[in-house]
Amino acid sequence: MAYISTNKLAKELNIKKEELITKLQKLNLIDKKNRLTKSGIKIGGEYKQYMGTEYISWKDKDKIISSLEKKSIFGKLFGSTETKEPKKKIETNKDIRKKYTTSEYRTEDGHYVRSKAELIIDNWLYNKGIVHAYEKKLPTKENLLSDFYIPEKNIYIEYWGYENQEQYLKRKKIKQQIYKRYNFNLIELNDNDIQNLDDTLPRSLLSFGVTSY
């Protein structure tokens, strides 16, 4: 596995070296004097020599990038402690969706969804004549998308499809807390619900005053 220096890693991430160093410090991979910490060594950081100059090189750049991405995601959700940057424009629903890869599944009403389960949900809503949106941005300071949104009664629907993935479960818990914090109307579906959608979803919708018969 090829090593990559901090300088080259910064170039690949298209950020300044100083900015990357600050992020590595916040992840506790290097200390304030730019020396490797125990966590930095554990994740694959090593000291290298070039023409008598010592520098830090990283064995697994994907692991470093993954750590930086997780810090960015959860830092936003819980309130980042990083130095405030100039105010950016508010992200629209379209802006957020550009961050993710669209799926191959096209629904009957023209939405492109990410899984067969979401395809089933979307088609079910469409065939019941229930107006809905896919991946609607939540009206909160956190940049999050709901799976489905029903304007009537302001109902959000979340399908939890990766219950065996630890990282997904952490994000699910955070998202559930946000729905609860803002007291949003939320319907949660899992794989068992998808198999019995004609029974589960009508009851859930009716609890919020929406009839699907």
C-alpha positions in Angstrom: 0.0 0.0 0.0 1.5 3.3 -1.1 2.1 6.0 1.5 0.9 9.6 1.0 2.3 12.7 2.6 0.2 15.3 4.3 0.9 17.8 1.5 -0.3 15.4 -1.2 -3.3 14.4 0.8 -4.3 18.1 1.1 -4.0 18.5 -2.7 -6.2 15.4 -3.3 -8.8 16.9 -0.9 -8.4 20.3 -2.7 -7.8 22.1 0.6 -4.8 24.1 2.0 -2.2 22.1 4.0 -2.9 24.3 7.0 -6.6 23.5 6.9 -5.9 19.8 6.7 -3.4 20.0 9.6 -6.1 21.8 11.7 -8.6 19.0 10.9 -6.0 16.3 11.8 -5.4 18.0 15.1 -9.1 18.1 15.9 -9.2 14.4 15.1 -6.3 13.9 17.6 -4.2 12.3 14.9 -1.4 14.9 15.4 -0.8 17.3 18.3 -0.5 21.1 18.4 3.2 20.7 17.5 2.3 18.6 14.5 3.7 15.4 16.0 1.9 12.0 15.6 -0.3 11.0 18.5 -1.1 7.4 19.5 -4.3 7.6 17.5 -2.4 8.9 14.5 0.1 6.1 14.6 -2.7 3.6 15.1 -4.5 4.8 12.0 -1.3 4.4 9.9 0.7 7.6 10.3 4.5 7.2 10.2 7.5 9.5 10.1 9.5 9.5 6.9 12.8 11.1 5.9 13.6 13.0 2.6 17.0 14.7 2.2 17.4 14.9 5.9 13.9 16.4 6.5 11.4 14.5 8.6 7.7 14.5 7.6 4.5 12.6 8.3 3.2 10.1 5.8 -0.1 8.1 5.9 -0.4 4.5 5.1 -4.1 4.4 4.4 -5.4 7.6 2.9 -9.0 6.2 2.6 -9.1 5.7 6.4 -8.0 9.3 7.0 -10.5 10.7 4.5 -13.3 8.5 6.1 -12.4 9.9 9.5 -12.5 13.5 8.2 -15.9 12.9 6.6 -17.4 11.4 9.8 -16.1 14.4 11.8 -17.7 16.8 9.3 -21.1 15.0 9.4 -21.4 14.6 13.1 -19.8 18.0 13.8 -22.6 19.7 12.0 -25.3 17.7 13.7 -24.1 18.3 17.2 -22.6 21.8 16.6 -19.1 22.1 15.3 -16.4 23.7 17.5 -14.3 24.7 14.5 -13.5 28.3 13.8 -16.5 29.9 12.1 -16.1 30.5 8.4 -17.8 33.3 6.4 -21.5 32.8 6.1 -22.5 30.6 3.2 -25.7 30.5 1.3 -28.4 28.3 2.6 -28.4 24.9 0.9 -31.5 24.1 -1.0 -32.9 20.6 -1.4 -31.3 20.4 -4.8 -27.9 21.4 -3.4 -28.0 18.7 -0.8 -29.1 16.0 -3.3 -26.1 16.8 -5.5 -23.9 15.4 -2.7 -25.3 11.9 -3.1 -25.3 9.5 -6.0 -28.8 9.1 -7.5 -30.2 5.6 -7.9 -31.2 3.4 -10.8 -34.8 2.9 -9.4 -37.4 5.1 -11.2 -40.8 5.3 -9.7 -44.2 5.5 -11.4 -44.4 9.2 -10.8 -40.8 9.9 -12.0 -38.8 10.0 -8.8 -35.4 8.4 -8.7 -35.0 6.5 -5.5 -32.1 4.6 -3.9 -33.6 1.2 -3.1 -36.3 -1.2 -4.0 -38.0 -0.6 -0.6 -38.2 3.1 -1.4 -39.5 2.3 -4.8 -42.3 0.3 -3.2 -43.2 3.1 -0.8 -43.2 5.8 -3.5 -45.3 3.8 -5.9 -47.7 2.9 -3.0 -48.2 6.6 -2.1 -48.6 7.5 -5.8 -51.2 4.8 -6.5 -53.2 5.9 -3.4 -53.3 9.5 -4.7 -51.2 10.8 -1.8 -49.2 13.9 -2.8 -45.6 13.4 -1.6 -42.0 14.6 -2.1 -38.9 12.5 -2.1 -35.8 13.5 -0.1 -37.3 16.7 1.2 -34.9 18.9 3.2 -35.9 19.2 6.9 -36.7 22.8 7.9 -34.0 22.8 10.5 -30.5 24.1 11.0 -29.2 20.6 10.4 -28.8 19.8 6.7 -30.8 16.6 6.6 -33.1 15.0 4.1 -36.2 13.0 4.9 -36.9 9.9 2.8 -40.5 11.1 2.0 -42.6 14.1 2.9 -46.4 14.4 2.7 -47.5 18.1 2.7 -50.9 17.2 4.0 -50.5 17.2 7.8 -46.7 17.7 7.4 -45.8 14.1 7.7 -42.3 12.7 7.2 -41.6 9.1 6.4 -38.2 7.4 7.1 -37.3 3.9 5.9 -34.6 2.4 8.0 -33.0 -0.2 5.7 -29.5 -1.0 7.1 -30.2 -2.1 10.6 -27.1 -4.3 10.7 -24.6 -1.5 10.1 -23.2 0.2 13.2 -22.5 3.5 11.5 -25.9 3.6 10.0 -27.5 2.9 13.4 -25.6 5.8 14.9 -26.8 8.2 12.2 -30.4 6.8 12.6 -30.4 7.6 16.3 -29.2 11.1 15.7 -31.9 11.6 13.0 -34.6 10.3 15.3 -33.5 12.7 18.0 -33.8 15.6 15.6 -37.3 14.6 14.6 -38.2 14.4 18.2 -36.6 17.7 19.1 -38.6 19.6 16.5 -41.8 17.6 17.2 -42.2 16.6 13.6 -44.9 14.1 12.5 -42.8 11.0 11.7 -43.7 7.5 10.3 -40.9 5.0 10.6 -40.7 1.9 8.4 -38.5 -1.1 8.3 -38.2 -4.2 6.1 -41.0 -6.0 7.9 -43.3 -3.0 7.3 -42.5 -3.0 3.6 -43.6 -6.7 3.4 -47.0 -5.6 4.9 -47.3 -2.1 3.6 -51.0 -2.3 2.9 -51.6 -2.9 6.6 -48.9 -0.8 8.3 -48.8 2.4 6.3 -52.6 3.1 6.2 -52.8 2.8 10.0 -49.8 5.1 10.5 -51.2 7.7 8.1 -54.6 7.6 9.7 -53.0 8.3 13.1 -52.1 11.7 11.6 -55.5 12.2 10.0 -54.6 11.1 6.4 -56.9 8.5 4.8 -55.5 6.2 2.2 -58.6 4.2 1.3 
